[in-house]
Amino acid sequence: MHALIIVLNKTELMEEILNSLMAIGVKGATILDSQGMGSKILSKNYSSSNLFGAFKTAFDREHPYNKTIFTVIEGEELLHKAMETIQAIAGDLSNPGEGLMFTVPVGHVMGLAPSSND
């Protein structure tokens, strides 16, 4: 069992991603409003003499806020299918500023709907 965490910068893709995850068998997810540290720091009114202010234009993004989606997935096959599905919609997440996706092993969990294997 793994937690799959996606930080989605292109928030307009969220509904398509959630519908696609449901279509492949992911039963649920939690969505949080989020903002990256760099975006938060650079959103301040720094002057150009400030170290961060000097880099503001270089890091200015169209989407200063993002969505963080996390879900717990049983089975490697479904996990990989979910990651491939997200990449197909969101694009190459290895490009800076596109978003972030990672997994974390889950040892124990309470509160999930029972799987069809139970």
C-alpha distances in whole Angstrom, upper triangle without the diagonal:
4,7,10,13,16,20,22,26,27,26,28,26,23,24,24,20,19,21,20,16,17,19,16,14,12,14,14,14,16,19,21,25,25,27,27,29,31,32,33,35,37,37,40,44,44,47,48,49,45,43,40,43,44,40,40,41,39,36,37,34,35,32,32,29,26,23,19,17,13,10,7,6,4,6,8,11,10,9,12,14,13,14,17,18,18,20,23,24,24,25,25,23,24,27,28,28,26,23,20,16,14,10,9,6,5,7,9,9,12,14,12,14,13,12,15,13,14
4,6,10,13,16,19,22,24,23,26,23,21,22,22,18,17,20,19,15,17,19,16,15,12,14,13,13,14,17,18,22,21,24,23,25,28,28,29,31,33,34,36,40,40,44,44,45,42,39,36,39,40,37,36,37,35,32,33,31,31,28,28,26,22,20,16,14,10,8,6,5,7,8,8,11,10,8,11,13,12,12,15,16,16,18,20,21,21,22,22,19,21,24,25,25,23,19,16,13,10,6,5,4,5,8,10,10,14,15,13,15,15,14,17,16,17
4,6,10,13,16,19,21,20,23,20,18,20,20,16,15,18,17,14,16,18,16,15,12,13,12,10,11,13,15,18,18,20,20,22,25,25,26,28,30,30,33,37,37,40,41,42,39,37,34,36,37,34,33,35,33,29,30,28,28,25,25,22,19,16,12,10,7,6,4,6,9,11,11,14,12,9,12,14,11,12,15,16,14,17,20,20,19,21,20,18,19,22,23,22,20,17,14,11,8,5,5,6,6,10,11,10,13,14,12,15,16,15,19,19,19
4,7,10,12,16,18,17,20,17,15,17,17,13,13,16,15,11,14,16,15,14,11,13,11,9,11,12,14,16,16,18,18,21,23,23,24,27,28,28,31,35,35,39,39,40,37,35,32,34,35,32,31,32,30,27,27,25,25,22,22,20,16,14,10,8,6,5,6,7,10,12,11,13,11,8,10,12,9,8,12,12,11,13,16,16,15,17,17,14,16,19,19,19,17,13,11,7,6,5,7,9,10,14,15,14,16,17,15,17,18,17,20,20,21
4,7,10,13,15,15,17,15,13,16,16,13,13,16,16,13,16,18,17,17,13,15,13,10,10,10,11,13,13,15,14,17,19,19,20,23,24,25,27,31,32,35,35,37,34,31,28,30,32,28,27,28,27,23,24,21,22,19,19,16,13,10,7,6,4,7,9,11,14,16,15,17,14,11,13,14,11,10,14,14,11,13,16,15,14,16,16,13,15,17,17,16,14,11,8,6,5,6,8,11,12,16,17,16,18,18,16,19,21,20,23,24,25
4,6,9,11,11,14,12,10,13,14,10,11,15,14,12,15,18,17,17,14,16,14,11,10,9,10,12,11,13,13,16,17,17,19,21,22,23,26,29,30,33,33,35,32,30,27,28,29,26,25,26,24,21,21,18,19,16,16,14,10,8,6,5,6,9,12,13,17,18,17,18,15,13,13,14,11,9,12,12,9,10,14,12,10,13,13,10,13,14,14,13,11,7,6,4,7,9,12,15,16,20,21,19,21,21,19,21,23,22,25,26,27
4,6,9,9,13,12,10,14,15,12,13,17,16,15,18,20,20,20,17,19,16,13,12,10,9,10,8,9,9,13,14,13,15,18,19,19,22,25,26,29,29,31,28,26,23,25,26,23,21,22,21,17,17,15,15,12,12,10,7,6,4,6,9,12,15,17,20,22,21,22,19,16,17,18,14,13,15,15,11,12,15,13,11,13,13,10,12,13,12,10,9,5,5,6,9,12,14,18,19,22,23,22,24,23,22,24,26,26,28,29,31
4,6,6,9,8,7,11,12,10,12,15,15,14,17,19,19,20,18,19,17,14,13,10,10,10,9,10,11,14,15,14,16,19,19,19,22,25,26,29,29,32,29,27,24,25,26,23,21,21,20,17,16,13,13,10,11,9,6,5,6,8,11,14,17,18,22,23,22,22,20,17,18,18,14,13,15,14,10,11,13,11,8,11,12,9,13,13,12,10,7,5,7,8,12,15,17,21,22,25,26,24,26,25,23,25,28,27,29,31,32
4,6,9,9,9,13,14,13,15,18,18,18,20,22,23,24,21,23,20,17,16,13,12,11,9,9,9,13,13,11,14,17,16,16,19,22,23,26,26,29,26,25,21,22,23,20,18,18,17,13,13,9,9,6,8,7,5,7,9,11,14,17,21,22,26,27,26,26,23,21,21,21,18,16,17,16,13,13,15,12,9,11,12,10,13,12,11,7,6,5,8,11,15,18,20,24,25,29,30,28,29,28,27,29,31,30,33,34,36
4,5,6,8,11,11,11,13,16,16,17,19,21,21,23,21,22,20,17,17,14,14,12,12,12,13,17,16,14,17,20,19,18,22,24,26,28,28,31,29,27,24,24,25,22,20,19,19,16,14,11,9,7,10,9,7,8,11,12,16,18,22,23,26,27,26,26,23,21,21,20,18,16,17,15,12,12,13,10,7,10,12,11,14,13,13,10,7,8,11,13,17,20,23,26,27,31,31,30,31,30,28,29,32,31,33,34,36
4,5,5,8,10,10,11,14,15,16,18,19,21,22,19,21,18,15,14,11,11,10,11,12,14,17,18,15,17,20,20,18,22,25,26,29,30,32,30,29,25,26,27,24,22,21,21,18,16,13,11,8,10,8,6,6,9,11,14,17,21,22,26,27,26,26,23,22,22,21,18,17,18,16,13,14,15,12,10,13,15,14,17,16,16,13,11,10,13,14,18,20,23,26,26,30,30,28,29,27,26,27,30,29,31,33,34
4,6,7,8,10,11,13,14,16,17,19,20,22,20,21,19,17,16,13,14,13,14,15,17,21,21,18,20,24,22,21,25,27,29,32,32,35,33,32,28,28,29,26,24,23,23,20,18,15,12,10,13,11,10,10,13,13,17,19,23,24,27,28,28,27,24,23,23,21,18,18,19,16,13,15,15,11,10,13,16,15,19,18,18,15,13,13,16,17,20,23,25,28,29,33,33,30,31,29,27,28,31,30,31,34,35
4,6,5,6,9,10,11,12,14,15,17,19,17,19,17,15,15,13,14,14,15,16,18,22,22,20,22,25,24,23,27,30,31,34,34,37,35,33,30,30,31,28,26,25,24,21,20,16,14,12,15,13,11,10,12,12,15,17,20,21,24,25,24,23,20,19,19,18,15,15,15,12,10,11,11,7,7,10,14,13,17,17,17,15,12,12,14,14,18,20,23,26,27,30,31,28,29,27,25,26,28,27,29,31,33
4,6,5,6,9,10,11,12,14,16,17,15,16,14,11,12,9,11,12,13,15,17,21,22,20,21,25,25,23,27,30,31,34,35,37,35,34,30,31,32,29,27,26,26,23,22,18,16,13,16,13,10,8,10,9,12,14,17,18,22,23,23,22,19,18,19,17,14,14,15,12,10,12,13,9,9,13,16,14,18,18,19,16,13,12,14,14,17,18,21,24,24,28,27,25,26,24,22,22,25,24,26,28,30
4,5,5,6,8,10,11,12,14,16,14,15,13,12,13,11,14,14,16,19,21,25,25,23,25,28,28,27,30,33,35,38,38,41,39,37,34,34,36,32,30,30,29,26,25,21,19,16,19,16,13,11,13,11,14,15,18,19,22,24,24,23,19,19,20,18,15,16,16,13,11,14,14,11,11,15,18,18,21,22,22,20,17,16,17,17,20,21,23,26,26,29,29,26,26,24,22,22,24,23,25,28,29
4,6,5,6,9,10,10,13,14,14,15,14,13,15,14,16,17,19,21,22,26,27,25,27,30,30,29,32,35,36,39,39,42,40,38,35,35,36,33,31,30,30,27,26,22,20,18,20,18,15,13,15,13,15,16,19,19,22,23,22,21,18,18,18,15,13,14,14,10,9,12,11,8,10,13,16,16,20,20,22,20,16,16,17,16,19,20,23,26,26,29,29,27,28,26,23,23,25,23,24,27,29
4,6,5,6,9,10,11,13,11,13,12,11,13,12,15,16,17,19,20,24,25,23,25,29,28,28,31,34,36,38,39,41,39,37,33,34,35,32,30,30,29,26,25,21,20,17,20,17,14,12,12,10,12,12,15,15,18,19,19,18,15,14,15,12,9,10,11,8,6,9,9,7,8,12,14,14,18,19,20,18,15,13,14,13,15,17,20,22,22,26,26,24,25,23,20,21,23,21,23,25,27
4,5,5,6,9,10,11,9,10,9,8,10,10,13,15,17,20,21,25,26,25,26,30,30,29,32,35,37,40,40,43,40,39,35,36,37,34,32,32,31,28,27,24,22,19,21,18,15,12,12,9,11,11,14,14,17,19,19,18,14,14,16,13,10,12,13,10,9,13,13,11,12,15,18,17,21,22,23,21,17,16,16,14,16,17,19,21,21,24,24,22,22,20,17,17,20,19,20,23,24
4,5,5,6,9,10,10,11,10,11,13,13,17,18,21,23,25,29,30,28,30,33,33,32,35,38,40,43,43,46,43,42,38,39,40,37,35,35,34,31,30,26,24,22,24,21,18,15,16,13,14,14,16,16,18,20,20,18,15,16,17,14,11,14,14,11,11,14,13,11,13,17,20,19,23,24,25,23,20,19,19,18,20,20,23,24,24,27,26,24,24,22,19,18,20,19,20,22,24
4,5,5,6,9,9,11,12,12,15,15,18,20,22,24,25,29,30,28,30,34,33,33,36,39,41,44,44,46,44,42,38,39,40,37,35,35,34,31,30,26,25,23,25,22,19,16,16,13,14,13,16,14,17,18,18,16,12,13,14,10,8,11,11,7,8,11,10,9,12,14,17,17,21,22,24,23,19,18,18,16,18,18,21,23,23,26,26,24,25,23,20,19,21,19,19,22,24
4,5,5,7,5,8,9,9,12,13,17,19,20,23,24,28,29,28,29,33,33,33,36,39,40,43,44,46,43,41,38,39,40,37,35,35,34,31,30,27,26,23,25,22,19,16,15,11,11,10,12,11,13,14,15,13,10,10,11,9,6,9,10,7,8,12,12,11,13,15,18,17,20,22,24,23,19,17,17,14,16,15,18,19,19,22,22,20,21,20,16,16,17,16,17,19,21
4,5,5,5,6,7,9,13,14,18,20,22,25,27,30,32,31,32,35,36,35,38,41,43,46,46,49,46,44,41,42,43,40,38,38,37,34,33,30,28,25,27,24,21,18,17,13,13,11,13,12,14,15,16,15,11,13,14,12,9,13,14,11,12,15,15,14,16,19,21,21,24,26,27,26,22,21,20,18,19,18,20,21,20,23,23,20,21,18,15,14,16,14,15,17,19
4,6,7,9,11,13,16,18,21,23,25,28,29,33,34,33,34,38,38,37,41,44,45,48,48,51,48,46,43,44,45,41,40,40,38,35,35,31,30,27,29,27,23,20,20,16,16,14,16,14,16,16,17,15,11,13,14,11,10,13,13,10,12,15,14,14,17,19,21,22,25,27,28,27,24,22,22,19,21,20,23,23,23,26,25,23,24,22,18,17,18,15,15,18,20
4,6,9,11,13,17,18,22,24,26,28,29,32,34,33,35,38,38,38,41,44,45,48,48,51,48,46,43,44,45,41,40,40,38,35,35,32,31,28,30,27,24,21,20,16,16,13,14,12,13,13,13,11,8,10,11,8,7,11,11,9,11,14,13,14,16,18,20,20,23,26,28,27,23,22,21,18,19,18,20,21,21,23,23,22,23,21,18,16,17,14,14,16,19
4,6,9,12,15,18,21,24,26,29,29,33,34,34,35,38,39,38,42,45,46,49,50,52,49,47,44,45,46,43,41,41,40,37,37,33,32,29,31,28,24,21,20,16,15,12,12,9,10,11,13,11,8,10,12,10,9,13,14,12,14,17,17,17,19,21,23,22,25,28,29,28,25,23,22,19,19,17,19,19,19,21,21,19,19,18,14,13,13,10,11,13,15
4,6,8,12,14,18,21,22,25,26,29,31,31,32,35,36,35,38,42,43,46,47,49,46,44,40,42,43,40,38,39,37,34,34,31,30,27,28,25,21,18,16,12,11,8,8,7,9,11,12,12,8,9,12,10,8,11,13,11,12,16,16,16,17,20,21,20,23,26,27,26,23,20,19,16,16,15,16,17,16,19,18,16,17,15,12,11,12,10,12,14,16
4,7,11,14,17,20,22,26,27,30,33,32,32,36,37,36,39,42,44,47,48,50,47,45,42,43,45,41,40,40,39,36,35,32,31,28,29,26,22,19,17,13,12,9,9,8,10,13,15,15,11,12,15,14,11,15,17,15,15,19,19,19,20,23,25,23,26,29,30,28,25,23,21,18,18,17,18,18,16,19,17,15,15,13,9,8,10,9,11,13,14
4,7,10,14,17,19,22,24,27,30,28,29,32,34,33,36,39,40,44,45,47,44,42,39,40,42,39,37,38,37,33,33,30,29,25,26,23,19,15,14,10,9,6,8,9,12,15,17,17,13,13,16,15,12,15,17,15,15,18,19,18,19,22,24,22,25,27,28,26,23,20,19,17,17,16,17,17,16,18,17,14,14,12,9,9,12,12,14,16,17
4,7,10,13,15,19,20,23,26,25,25,29,30,29,32,35,37,40,41,43,40,38,35,36,38,35,33,34,33,30,29,26,26,22,23,19,16,12,10,7,6,4,8,10,13,16,17,18,14,13,16,15,12,14,17,15,13,17,19,17,17,20,22,20,23,24,25,23,20,17,16,14,15,14,15,16,15,18,17,14,14,13,10,12,15,15,17,19,20
4,7,10,12,16,18,21,24,22,22,26,27,26,29,32,34,38,39,40,37,36,32,34,36,33,31,32,32,28,27,25,24,20,20,17,14,10,8,6,5,6,10,13,16,19,20,21,18,16,19,19,15,16,19,17,15,19,21,19,18,21,23,20,23,24,24,22,20,17,16,14,15,15,15,17,16,19,18,15,15,13,12,14,17,18,21,22,23
4,7,9,13,15,18,21,19,19,23,24,23,26,29,31,34,35,37,34,33,30,31,33,30,28,29,29,25,24,21,20,17,17,13,10,7,6,5,7,9,13,15,19,22,22,23,20,18,20,20,16,16,19,17,15,18,20,17,16,19,21,18,22,22,22,19,17,15,14,14,15,16,17,19,18,22,21,18,18,17,16,17,21,21,24,26,26
4,6,10,13,15,18,16,16,20,21,20,22,26,28,31,32,34,31,30,27,28,30,27,25,27,26,23,22,19,19,15,15,11,9,6,5,6,9,12,15,18,22,24,25,26,23,20,22,22,19,19,22,20,17,20,22,19,17,21,22,19,22,22,21,18,17,14,14,14,16,17,18,20,20,23,22,20,20,18,18,20,24,24,27,29,29
4,7,11,13,16,14,13,17,18,16,19,22,24,28,29,31,28,28,24,25,27,25,22,24,24,20,19,17,16,12,11,7,6,5,6,9,12,15,18,21,25,27,28,28,25,23,25,25,21,21,23,22,18,20,22,20,17,21,22,19,22,21,20,17,16,14,14,16,18,19,20,23,23,26,26,23,24,22,22,24,27,28,31,33,33
4,7,10,12,10,10,14,15,14,17,20,22,25,26,28,25,24,20,22,24,21,19,21,21,17,16,14,15,11,9,6,5,5,6,10,12,16,19,22,26,28,27,29,26,23,25,25,21,20,23,22,18,20,22,20,17,20,20,17,19,19,17,14,14,12,12,14,16,18,19,22,23,26,26,24,25,24,24,26,29,29,32,34,34
4,7,8,7,7,10,11,10,13,17,18,22,23,25,21,20,17,18,20,18,16,17,17,14,13,12,13,9,7,5,6,8,9,13,15,19,22,25,28,30,29,31,28,25,26,27,23,22,24,24,20,21,23,21,18,20,20,17,18,18,15,12,13,11,12,15,17,20,21,24,25,28,28,27,28,27,27,29,32,33,36,37,38
4,6,5,6,9,10,11,13,17,17,21,21,23,20,18,15,16,18,15,14,16,15,12,12,11,13,10,8,7,8,10,10,14,16,20,23,25,28,30,29,30,28,25,26,27,23,21,24,24,20,20,23,21,18,19,19,15,16,16,12,10,12,10,11,14,16,18,20,23,24,28,29,27,29,29,28,31,34,34,37,38,38
4,5,5,6,8,10,12,15,15,18,19,20,17,15,12,14,16,14,13,16,15,12,13,13,16,13,10,10,11,14,14,17,19,23,25,28,31,32,31,33,31,28,28,30,27,24,27,27,23,23,26,25,21,22,21,18,18,18,14,12,15,13,14,17,18,20,21,25,26,29,30,29,31,31,31,34,36,36,39,40,41
4,5,5,6,8,11,14,13,16,16,18,14,13,9,11,13,10,9,12,11,8,9,10,14,12,9,11,12,15,16,19,21,25,28,30,33,34,33,34,33,29,29,31,28,25,27,28,24,23,26,25,21,22,20,17,17,16,12,11,14,13,14,18,19,22,24,27,29,32,33,32,34,34,34,36,39,39,42,43,43
4,6,5,6,9,12,13,16,16,18,15,14,11,12,14,11,9,11,11,8,8,8,11,9,6,8,10,13,15,19,21,25,28,30,33,35,33,35,33,30,30,31,28,25,27,27,23,23,26,23,20,21,20,18,18,17,13,10,13,13,15,18,20,23,25,29,30,33,34,33,34,34,33,36,39,38,41,43,43
4,5,5,7,11,12,15,17,18,15,15,11,12,15,13,11,14,14,11,11,11,14,12,8,9,11,14,15,19,22,25,28,31,34,36,35,36,34,31,32,33,29,27,30,29,25,26,28,26,23,24,24,21,21,20,17,14,17,16,17,20,22,25,25,29,30,33,34,32,33,33,33,36,39,39,42,43,44
4,6,6,9,9,13,14,15,12,11,7,9,12,11,9,13,13,11,11,13,16,14,11,12,15,18,19,23,25,28,31,33,37,38,37,39,37,34,34,35,32,30,32,32,28,28,31,29,25,26,25,22,23,21,17,15,18,18,19,22,24,27,27,31,32,35,36,35,36,36,36,39,42,42,45,46,47
4,5,8,7,11,11,13,11,10,6,7,10,8,6,9,10,8,8,10,13,13,10,12,15,18,20,24,26,30,33,35,38,40,38,40,38,34,35,36,33,30,32,32,28,28,30,28,24,25,24,22,22,20,16,14,17,18,19,23,25,28,29,33,34,37,38,37,39,38,38,41,44,43,46,48,48
4,7,8,12,13,15,13,13,10,9,13,11,8,11,13,10,9,10,12,12,8,11,14,17,19,23,26,29,33,35,39,40,39,40,38,35,35,36,33,31,33,32,28,28,30,28,25,26,26,23,24,22,18,16,18,18,20,24,26,29,30,34,35,38,38,37,38,37,37,40,43,43,46,47,48
4,6,9,12,13,11,12,9,9,12,12,10,13,15,13,12,14,16,15,12,14,17,21,22,26,28,32,35,38,41,43,42,43,41,38,39,39,36,34,36,36,32,32,34,32,28,29,29,27,27,25,21,19,22,22,24,27,29,32,33,36,37,40,40,39,40,39,40,42,45,46,49,50,51
4,7,9,11,10,12,10,8,11,12,10,12,15,14,13,15,17,17,14,17,21,24,26,29,32,36,39,41,45,47,45,47,44,41,42,42,39,37,39,38,35,35,37,34,31,32,31,29,30,27,24,21,24,25,27,30,32,35,36,40,41,44,44,43,44,43,43,46,49,49,52,54,54
4,7,8,6,9,7,5,8,10,8,11,14,13,13,16,19,19,16,19,22,25,27,31,33,37,40,42,46,47,46,47,45,42,42,43,40,38,39,39,35,35,37,35,32,32,31,29,29,27,23,21,25,25,27,30,32,35,36,40,41,44,45,44,45,44,45,47,50,51,54,55,55
4,5,5,9,8,5,8,11,10,12,14,15,15,18,21,22,19,22,25,29,30,34,37,40,43,45,49,50,49,50,48,45,45,46,43,40,42,42,38,37,40,38,34,34,34,31,31,29,25,23,27,28,30,33,35,38,39,43,44,47,48,47,49,48,48,51,54,54,57,58,59
4,5,8,8,5,5,9,9,10,12,14,14,18,20,22,20,23,26,29,31,35,37,41,44,46,49,50,48,50,48,45,44,45,43,40,41,41,38,37,39,37,33,33,32,30,30,27,24,23,26,27,29,33,35,38,40,43,45,48,49,48,50,50,49,52,55,55,58,59,59
4,6,9,7,7,10,11,13,15,16,17,21,24,25,22,25,28,32,33,37,39,43,45,47,51,52,50,51,50,46,46,47,45,42,43,44,40,39,41,40,36,36,35,32,32,29,25,25,28,29,31,35,36,39,40,44,46,49,50,49,51,51,51,54,56,56,59,60,61
4,5,5,6,9,10,13,14,15,16,19,22,23,20,23,26,29,30,34,36,39,42,44,47,49,47,48,47,43,43,45,42,39,41,41,38,37,39,38,34,34,33,30,29,27,23,23,26,27,28,32,33,36,37,41,42,45,46,46,47,47,48,50,53,53,56,57,58
4,6,5,7,9,12,12,13,15,18,21,22,19,22,24,28,28,32,34,37,40,42,45,46,44,46,44,41,41,42,40,37,38,39,35,34,37,36,32,32,30,28,27,24,21,20,24,25,26,29,31,34,34,38,40,43,44,44,46,46,46,49,51,51,54,55,56
4,5,5,6,10,10,10,11,15,18,18,16,18,21,24,25,29,31,34,37,39,42,43,41,43,41,38,38,39,37,34,35,36,32,31,34,32,29,29,27,25,24,22,18,17,21,21,23,26,28,31,32,36,37,40,41,41,43,43,43,45,48,48,51,52,53
4,5,5,8,10,10,11,14,17,18,16,19,22,25,26,30,32,36,39,41,44,45,44,45,43,40,40,41,38,36,37,37,34,33,35,33,29,30,29,26,26,23,20,18,22,23,25,28,30,34,35,38,40,43,44,43,45,45,45,47,50,50,53,54,55
4,6,7,8,10,11,15,18,20,18,21,23,27,28,32,34,38,40,42,45,46,44,45,44,41,40,41,39,36,37,38,34,33,35,33,30,29,28,26,25,22,19,18,22,23,25,29,31,34,36,39,41,44,46,45,47,47,47,49,52,51,54,55,56
4,6,5,6,8,12,15,17,15,18,20,24,25,28,31,34,37,39,42,43,41,42,40,37,36,38,35,32,33,34,30,29,31,30,26,26,24,22,22,19,15,15,18,20,22,25,27,31,32,36,38,41,43,42,44,44,43,46,49,48,51,52,53
4,5,5,6,9,13,14,12,15,18,22,23,27,29,33,36,38,41,42,40,41,40,37,36,37,34,32,33,33,29,28,30,28,25,25,24,22,22,19,16,14,18,19,21,25,27,31,32,36,38,41,42,41,43,42,42,44,47,47,49,51,52
4,5,5,9,11,14,13,16,19,22,24,28,31,34,37,39,42,43,41,42,40,37,36,37,34,32,32,32,29,28,29,28,24,24,23,22,22,18,15,14,17,19,22,25,28,32,34,38,39,43,44,43,45,44,43,46,48,48,50,51,53
4,6,9,12,14,13,17,19,22,24,27,29,33,36,37,40,41,38,39,38,35,34,35,32,29,30,30,27,25,27,26,22,22,20,19,19,15,12,12,15,17,20,23,26,29,32,35,37,41,42,42,44,43,42,45,47,46,49,50,51
4,6,10,11,10,13,15,18,20,23,26,29,32,34,37,38,36,36,35,32,31,32,29,27,28,28,24,23,25,24,20,20,19,17,17,14,10,9,12,14,16,20,23,26,28,32,34,37,39,38,40,40,39,41,43,43,45,46,48
4,7,9,8,12,14,18,20,23,26,29,33,34,38,39,37,37,36,33,32,33,30,27,28,28,24,23,25,23,20,20,20,18,18,15,12,10,13,15,18,21,24,28,30,34,35,39,40,39,40,40,39,41,43,43,45,47,48
4,5,6,9,11,15,17,20,23,27,30,31,35,36,34,34,32,30,29,29,27,24,25,25,21,20,22,20,16,17,17,15,17,14,11,8,10,12,15,19,22,26,28,32,33,37,38,36,38,37,36,38,41,40,42,44,45
4,6,9,11,14,17,20,23,26,30,31,35,36,34,34,32,30,29,29,26,24,25,24,21,20,21,18,15,16,17,16,18,15,13,10,11,13,17,20,23,27,29,33,34,38,39,37,38,37,36,37,40,39,41,43,45
4,5,7,10,14,16,20,23,27,28,32,33,32,32,30,27,27,27,24,22,23,22,18,19,20,17,14,16,17,15,17,15,13,9,10,11,14,17,21,24,26,30,31,34,35,33,34,33,32,34,37,36,38,40,41
4,7,11,13,17,20,23,27,29,32,34,33,33,31,28,29,29,26,24,25,24,21,21,23,20,17,18,19,17,18,17,14,10,12,12,15,18,21,24,26,29,30,34,34,33,34,33,32,34,37,37,39,41,42
4,7,10,13,17,20,24,26,30,31,31,31,29,26,27,27,23,22,24,22,19,20,22,19,16,18,19,16,19,17,15,11,12,11,13,16,19,22,23,27,28,31,31,29,30,29,28,30,33,33,36,38,39
4,7,10,13,17,20,22,26,28,27,27,25,22,23,23,19,18,20,19,15,16,18,16,13,15,16,14,16,16,14,11,10,9,11,13,16,18,20,24,24,28,28,26,27,26,25,27,30,30,33,34,35
4,6,10,13,17,19,23,25,24,25,22,20,21,21,17,16,19,17,14,16,18,15,13,16,17,14,17,17,16,13,12,10,11,12,14,16,18,21,22,25,25,23,24,23,22,23,26,26,29,31,32
4,7,10,14,16,20,22,21,22,20,17,19,19,15,15,17,16,13,15,18,16,13,16,17,14,17,18,16,14,13,10,9,10,11,13,15,18,18,22,22,20,21,20,19,21,24,24,27,28,29
4,7,11,13,16,19,19,19,16,14,16,16,12,12,15,14,11,14,16,14,13,16,17,14,17,19,19,16,14,11,10,9,11,12,13,16,16,20,20,17,19,17,16,18,21,20,23,25,25
4,7,10,13,16,16,17,15,12,15,15,12,12,15,15,12,15,18,16,15,18,19,16,19,21,20,19,17,13,12,10,10,9,11,13,12,16,16,14,15,15,13,15,18,18,21,22,22
4,6,10,13,14,15,12,10,13,13,10,12,15,14,13,16,18,17,17,20,20,18,21,23,23,22,20,16,14,12,11,10,11,12,11,14,14,12,13,12,10,12,14,14,17,18,19
4,7,10,12,13,11,9,13,14,11,13,16,16,15,18,20,20,20,22,22,20,22,25,26,25,22,19,17,13,12,9,9,9,8,11,11,9,11,11,9,11,12,11,15,15,16
4,6,8,10,7,6,10,11,9,11,14,14,14,17,19,19,19,21,22,20,22,25,26,26,23,20,17,14,12,10,10,10,9,12,12,11,13,13,10,11,12,10,13,13,14
4,7,9,7,7,11,12,11,13,16,16,17,19,21,22,22,24,24,23,25,28,29,29,26,23,21,17,15,12,12,10,9,11,12,11,13,14,11,12,11,8,11,10,12
4,6,6,6,9,10,11,13,15,16,17,19,20,22,23,24,24,23,24,27,29,29,27,24,21,17,15,12,13,11,11,13,14,14,17,18,15,15,14,11,12,11,13
4,6,5,6,8,10,11,12,14,15,17,18,20,21,21,21,20,21,25,27,27,25,22,19,16,14,11,12,11,12,14,16,17,20,21,18,18,18,15,16,15,17
4,5,5,6,9,10,11,12,14,16,16,19,20,21,21,20,22,25,27,28,25,23,20,17,16,14,15,15,16,18,19,19,22,22,19,19,18,15,15,15,18
4,6,5,6,9,10,10,12,14,15,17,18,19,20,19,21,24,26,26,23,21,19,15,14,13,15,14,15,17,18,18,20,20,16,16,16,13,13,14,16
4,5,5,6,9,10,11,12,14,16,16,17,17,16,18,21,23,23,20,18,16,12,11,9,11,11,13,16,17,17,19,19,16,17,17,14,16,16,18
4,5,5,6,8,10,11,12,14,15,16,15,15,16,20,22,22,19,18,15,12,11,10,13,14,16,19,20,20,23,23,20,21,21,18,19,19,22
4,5,5,6,9,10,10,13,14,15,16,16,18,21,23,23,20,18,17,13,14,13,16,17,18,21,22,22,24,23,20,20,20,17,18,18,21
4,5,5,6,9,10,11,12,14,15,14,17,19,21,21,18,16,14,11,11,11,14,15,16,20,21,20,22,21,18,18,19,16,18,19,21
4,5,5,6,9,10,10,11,11,11,13,16,18,18,15,13,11,8,9,10,13,15,17,20,22,21,23,23,20,21,22,20,21,22,24
4,5,5,6,9,10,10,10,11,13,16,19,19,15,14,13,11,12,13,17,18,20,24,25,24,27,26,23,24,24,22,23,23,26
4,5,5,7,9,10,12,12,15,17,20,19,15,15,14,12,14,15,18,20,21,25,26,24,26,25,22,22,23,21,22,23,26
4,5,5,6,8,10,9,13,14,16,16,12,11,11,9,11,13,17,19,20,24,25,24,26,25,22,23,24,22,23,25,27
4,5,5,5,6,7,10,12,14,14,11,10,10,9,12,14,18,20,22,26,27,26,29,28,25,26,27,25,26,27,30
4,6,6,8,10,13,14,17,17,13,13,14,13,16,17,21,23,25,29,30,29,31,30,27,27,28,26,27,28,31
4,6,9,10,14,14,17,15,12,12,13,13,16,18,22,24,26,29,30,29,30,29,26,26,28,26,27,29,31
4,7,7,11,11,13,12,8,8,10,10,14,17,20,23,25,29,30,28,30,29,26,27,29,27,29,30,33
4,6,9,9,12,11,8,9,11,12,15,18,21,24,26,30,32,31,33,32,29,30,32,30,31,32,35
4,5,6,9,10,7,9,10,11,13,17,20,23,26,29,31,31,33,33,30,31,33,31,32,33,35
4,5,7,8,5,6,6,7,10,14,17,21,23,27,29,28,30,30,28,30,31,29,31,32,34
4,6,9,7,8,8,9,11,15,18,21,24,28,30,30,32,33,31,32,34,32,34,34,36
4,6,6,8,9,12,14,18,21,25,27,31,33,32,35,35,33,35,36,35,37,37,39
4,6,7,9,12,15,19,21,25,27,31,33,32,35,35,33,35,37,36,38,39,40
4,6,8,12,15,19,22,25,27,31,32,32,34,33,32,34,36,35,37,38,40
4,7,10,14,17,20,24,26,30,31,30,32,32,30,31,34,32,34,35,37
4,7,10,14,17,20,22,26,27,26,28,28,26,28,30,29,32,33,34
4,7,10,13,17,19,23,24,24,26,26,24,26,28,27,30,30,32
4,7,10,14,16,20,21,21,23,23,22,24,25,24,26,27,28
4,7,10,13,16,18,18,21,22,20,23,24,23,25,25,27
4,7,9,13,15,15,18,19,18,20,21,20,22,22,23
4,6,10,12,13,16,18,17,20,20,19,23,22,23
4,7,9,11,15,17,16,18,19,18,21,20,20
4,6,7,11,13,13,16,16,15,19,18,18
4,7,11,14,13,16,16,16,19,18,17
4,7,10,11,14,14,14,18,17,15
4,7,7,11,11,13,16,16,14
4,6,9,10,13,16,16,14
4,7,9,12,15,16,14
4,6,8,12,13,12
4,6,9,11,10
4,7,8,6
4,5,6
4,6
4
